[in-house]
Structure formats: structure tokens, C-alpha cells
């Protein structure tokens, strides 16, 4: 314990004493999120909402009222049918059209569950995703309120069916915040870890450490702990920035998000460790890590939607950890899905973590 | 000579594929001895030394260091040795005291011992005023002395020095050897590789490796007599000329 403690303290000293390292670790992530976030993310206030109400009754009126009262939405008009609603989107009179079907109220009362259509202007995908998320949250709240006032148990559920015009897939893949998280965490964990281990090789201190009674596992853990801690701080910082500065909604489970982020951190750290066993110079470690970042940008779905890639590239993408992480974060943050809907992503990442950790530990020991 | 043998090597061999880096070497080193381990580049010194430090597993043969088998008990070996590499591997961005505290921690010394020994060592090296200076700001000679002090900070039975005086001026080298003598007087066995033949003269006994074999092993005086050579330099040259590799 004493050994590990001394070593971890030393690692933190290395980090805190190097201004450049500190900048990369703590300033870069904030700058990147702010840059992409502010430029691309939406002013979600003043969403101009048009309503198409084919159900025409008290319940739909109550739902519409809630939207009208909400500070993020304001009602700009109504349309008689969905085609007219679409027209309002197309000629820029509205940002979102809420369409209640003919049987909305009936279904809601009888089966406690009804769906409502959300038409969005998808040309600004990020903005559209945020707007949809707000509408979704509001619908959830409205359904609960209605069930409470009417004393209905089990509660009503209003399912939004989102349809983005001009961009049918809504390409929420374009979402920079989840993408950025994937990239930043990979950068910090893989690059900084591998560089810090390789620096010891270059300086000759690794020889001294290996000739000491320090077990290799302690060396590895001590090297990884600081970057894990710092990445975690970054994760929280990014979340706080998203919520309070970018006003991005966090729709899903925070615990699930933290859980899957930790798995992704382990994957990235293991990659850093693996790189450090393959190269001998800090420069080579840096180049190899950057080579990890490039597929992270192009194949994670951050810049190009995976669905629209050629099949071969989709297969390539499935080997990129960030692809799974970004998908899960998008689902959890923006779409607010239940935990079981990210099971596949979690499983893939966990498998990657397991394989990479065993592989890097094996090679690290072999290279002693 | 002495019953107090701290390094015992018997038929130690290391093979990488078809290449025999260290070929069946055998020798003993006694406690408190300064043992010079000489050889041209590529003769197999570093490989042999790595095996003795428990960093590399022998292909065949045996070696015990401080009474422990290097192959079966490398952890116990490591606990009883100190190691100084050619690069005076200290952490540049840590202060003198922080470096000492780190290695004290790694060798599981108690907090009190670390404090006590740090004060003692700083006085001895005249570094008390520089104790909070970053190691990178120290002159090379001081770094080297500090690295040696670190290698014996935890009072090991044996200290392995891998070309410890590379790039250092003759005066500092002289002072460095005085430190080595003081350590040997305290009973620490010194196992040192070097390319400087004047340093070979300072050793109690010297072995000379050529192409993976130990070609000569004796006191400097005996070696000079044996090879009918005026200096260790001539002894070394006579032997190293036989080398076919390197």
C-alpha cells in the first residue's frame, strides 16, 4: 500500500508540474466541448410549435396548454391537417409540429398509452435532437400530471414518434457532445498513459523500477490511477457544462451513463498500456495514439452516420470502441432510453475491455 | 578467499534464439568486495547483470544473489539489491527530497527511516540547500552522486552499477569512487561495469568478458602480471582483440 501510494503521488506530481500536460488534461476537454457545443448546439429556447389536433378534445387541449406554458416552447399556430403542418415547417413558420391523431384521447383513456407525432426540421440535426428531447421530457411530465390529477393508475404514457423532415434519420449522429466525450476520453487515457509509461523507458527509470521490489502490477496500476481519476473529473465537468451552460437535456439514467463511461475508460487505458508495450519512444507512443483518434473521429458516428456508411466500413466501425460508446451515450443522454436498450453497447465494450486488459497485461509482463 | 559469498554464479547462460549472449559463466563475489565487470560493447555484460538483478530469466545455469535464487526468488533478490543504470535514472521533475521519499516508499522503508536517512544523506552530499530543487536543475555530477545514493538508500546488501560514470569529468569520477569505497567499507558489495580502465584499477577484483565468456578474473595486479602488461588498459586490449563479435 505504501509502495502504491508513493508511486501514485509521484505520478500526480509529474502531471501537475507539466503545464502542457495539465492543459491537455483539463483545459482541452472544456474548450472542445464549449467550441463544438456552442457553435453547433442549439438555443433550445423559443421553439416555435404548431399543433395539428385531429382528436380535438379536452385531453389534447391540456397537453397543448402545457406546451404553451413551458418557457422553451411557444405556440405559433395550428393547422387543420398534417400536410398543412408540414408546410409550416417547410416554409419556416414553425420548428416543430405536434400531431395528435384522431383517436389520441380515446386510446389514452382506454389503453393508458397513446402516441403523438413530432415533426421536426431536421436540417439542424443537433438542434432537432435537443428539441425532440425537450418535447419528450415535457410529454413525460404531462402524462404524469394528467394521471395524477385524474387519479389514474397505472399512469398514462404518451409516446412521441419523432419524424425529422429533410433529414429522416435525424442524424443525431451529428451530435458532437457524445462524440467529443468519446474522443477526449480516448485521447487522455490512451495517449497520456502510453506517453507517461514510455517516458520512463526513455529516461531509463523503468529499468530502475523493474529492478526494485515493486511488483509490475503495482507499476501499472499506479500509472493508470491518475489518468482514470482525471478522466472521471473531465466526464463530470463535461456533464455539468452540458447541463448548465449548453442547456443540453440529460434524459436518461445517470448511473447507466457513468457505468458505461467507466467501462470505456478501462478500454482506453488498456489501449494506452498496450501502446506503451509496443513502442520505445514517447514520439512513437504519441503517433500511435493519434492513429487511434482518427478512426475515433471518422468511425464513431460522430461525424458521419454509421447507417449511411458502406457495409464494409460499418464492419470496420464495429471494432472502434468509441462507436459503441458514442451510440450508448447518445441513447442515454439525448434520447433518454431505458438501460436495457444500451445492453448491446455495454456488452461489446465490456468484451473489448476484457480482451484489451488481458492482452496488455500479458505483453507488459513479457517485455520486462 | 572469503566464506562470505554474496553472489554465486554457476554456468549461467542466456540464449536468444541461436545467439548465446552469455555462455556458461561462473564466479563468486564476496561481501564488501568491489567487483569490476568488464567487457567490450556486446560482450554480454548487460545481459549477465540483468539476470543477476532478476530482470531476465537465465536459459540455464544458476545464480544466487544475497542468498536467493535469481530464477526462483527474483522478488527477494530485488529487495536486497540496489541498481543504478547508465542514465542516472532520477525523476527530473521531482525535487531531491521527493526522489528520496519515492524510493524509500518503493523499498518499503518506514516514514521515520526515510526522514532520518534523507537528512543524513543531504548533509553527506552537501545538498541540504538544494533539497527542494528539481533534479533537472542539478549539474550532471551531482545527479550521478545522488543516483548512487538512491541506489544504496535502502541499505541493500549488493549494489549493481551499470556504467555509472559515463560522461562525467575526471574529478567527479574520483569523488564518485570515494563514495563507492565508503559504501564497500560499510559492507555493501559493489558490482560495477565500466569502460574506463583507470576505474578497473580501483576494483578489488576484475572479470573481463569476451564474446559471452569470462576470459580472465583476478585482482588488477595479478591480471597485469599474468598478461605481462603495464596497465589494465593493455590487459583489456589483449583480451578484447580476440573477440569475433561486437
Interface residues (C-beta under 8 A of the other chain):
Chain A: X2 X3 X5 X6 X7 X9 X10 X13 X14 X17 X18 X203 X204 X205 X207 X208 X209 X210 X211 X212 X213 X214 X215 X368
Chain B: X53 X54 X55 X75 X78 X79 X81 X83 X84 X85 X86 X87 X88 X89 X90 X91 X92 X93 X94 X98 X101 X102 X103 X104 X105 X106 X107 X108 X160
